[in-house]
Structure formats: C-alpha cells, structure tokens
Amino acid sequence: MALSGLKNLVNSAVSEERQKSQGHTAAALGLLQRLPPKDLEADLDALVAIAPDLEPSLAPYVTRPLKVKEDLKANRYFIVSEYNCDGGSHRSPWTDRYIPAPPGGDAEEERFFRPPERLKRLEETFNEVFEAYATSYYEGCVSSVYLWDLEEGYAGAFLIRKELSKVLGDGKTGVWDSVHVLEVREAPNSHQVDFKLSSSVLLHAQVSPKAEQTELSAHLTRQTDSKLDRRKKSGEDAHIVHIGMMIEDNENFLRHSLGCIHLAKQQTVLDSLRSVEGAQASEAQREKKHRLLPQLLSFDSQGVPQRVAKNEAKLERYEGFLMFLDLLIRRHQAGNKIIKAWMPSE
C-alpha cells in the first residue's frame, strides 16, 4: 500500500509538472504569434534567455530564420541551420565537409556528426530531387536536405530559402523560408511506415524604404502524417515519392492560406485607407444610405432590424444586403437613375 501510494504521488507530481510545462509552452507560442514575424529570431532569443527550459519545447513549433553559406570546394551555396550544425560549423550537403573548418583540423572534424552510409546515399538523392522541385516552384532559390538516424527509422530537414534580388536604391526586399521537418518510423514488426511532417513558412516582404507603411510578414505552420504499406511499395524510391507528395501538398496549402488570409487582409486594409473621392462625396453617400435603410427595414427600440433579428440566417442576409448596397452607392453617382429610383421622394 505504501509503495502504491508513493507511485500515485510521483505520477501526480509528474502530471502536474507536465501540464505546467505545456502551459508555459502554449503561452510562449501565443506571444510569438502576436509579435512581428520578422523579429522572430530576436524574440525567441529573449524568451529563451528568460526561460531556458522553453527552448526544447518550442523547437518542434518554431524554426529560426534560415541563412546561406557558400561551399567554395563545390562552388555552390547551401543552407545553414540547427539541423546541420556541430561545434559551431555547418555541414555542406554537397561535399560533406564542415564550414568553416574547426580549429582542430581534420582530426576534430572527424568527430563531428555524419549520417550513416545508407542515409548518406539517401540524402544525396533527396538533395538532387529537392533541388529540382525547389527550382520549378521558386527559381533562383537555395535548397538543402539533411538526414539523421533514429532508433526505428530516420528524420530529416528539407529547407528552402528564396531572397528577392536587390536593386540599388530600389528599396524592395523579400525573403521566403520553407522548413519541412520529417520523421519516418520503420517498425520491424509492422508492414506500415509512419511519416510525420511539420512544415512552416516564414515570409517577409518590404516594397519601399518606409518599412512601417509597406511591410508584410507572415509565419504559417502545418503538421500532417500518413502511412505507407511496405507490402505494396517498398524501397527508397517509394519513400522519395511519398515524402515529395507530402511536402508539395503542405506547401500548396500554406501558399493558399497565405493568399487567402494574409494578403487578402492586407488588401482590405489598403482599400480602407485609399479613397478616390473627396470627404464631401463620402459623407453624402453615408447620408443617403441612412435615408434609404428605414424605407427598407423596420427597427425595434434598440435599433435592431425586426425582420432579420429572428435568426442568424436572416441577419447574415441583412449584412450581405448592406454590403451590396454599399457597393451600389460606390459605383453610381448621385444623379444615377438607379439610385434615384430607390431614393424616397422629397
């Protein structure tokens, strides 16, 4: 009985500690979502400085902005991140060398991480295929793939960075970072291969030197998982095709979300700020709208339309009518025959 009570007490303490840690992680993520995405790295450093235990819990959800280095031996660029870092140097996927070279020379570099032979061959194939994929979608970007082994399978990072070509005095800058972190589980006693993919896109665009007026930043993430039956499709080629389809689907979803949410909201804000008519014309339109509405709807004592207050469906139709009416008033001048026909006689 004593041992059982002690076990329950320990389990309860562990559960409380886990819930507390999850609460801190959720609060940190909520804070990062409300801060400008272009300051993500600085904000993440500040959070980790305040609470160092948050760094491992935030890692699956937040990725630092990517950077690029040049492999002079291969005469090619590659992406540097935490996924290919060891001892302050970064491993190039093209030559498998660490850049810059460690102070201890080749002897020290030999102790740095390198994937097993099987994963190394797979990594080389992934880099070739992923470079073709990135070029077809982004044209002029830098891509890199890094793999490492797990107990039952392997994991990898598929990275893309695209920077807008800078023109002197233009003031236009833009960066697109795509990060896809993959986990593949190949249990020996199962016919299924489990794939888990976490994708994130970081976008920052500035179209003039006045960043406070013409700046757009966005950070989107998406997680998906799927299975592959080894009895039907097996081998590395099947993995490459399956993973490629997962990455493409996630990126298409994130690009669609970016266009429908962030860019659409930006357009709405710009439309509300710009007016092609003077203040007097806008005021006249508002007055005509207020004069027209009482002729179409009756209101109760609280100002709610009686014919649409019965249910939400009717209220939505009323709001749609207001939007349609506003569009008509915008498009037609005061002397237009359509508006005149709707206006009450004086």
Secondary structure, 3 states (H helix, E strand, C coil): CHHHHHHHHHHHHHHHHHHHHHHHHHHHHHHHHHCCHHHHHHHHHHHHHHCCCHHHHHCCCCCCCCEEEEECCCCEEEEECHHHEECCEEECCCCCCEECCCCCCHHHHCCCCCCCHHHHHHHHHHHHHHHHHHHHHHCCCEEEEEEEEECCEEEEEEEEEEECCCCCCCCCEEEEEEEEEEEEECCCCCCEEEEEEEEEEEEEEECCCCCCCCEEEEEEEEEEEEEEECCCCCCHHHHHHHHHHHHHHHHHHHHHHHHHHHHHHHHHHHHHHCCCCCHHHHHHHHHHHHHHHHHHCCECCCCCEHHHCCCHHHHHHHHHHHHHHHHHHHHCCCCCHHHHHHCCCC
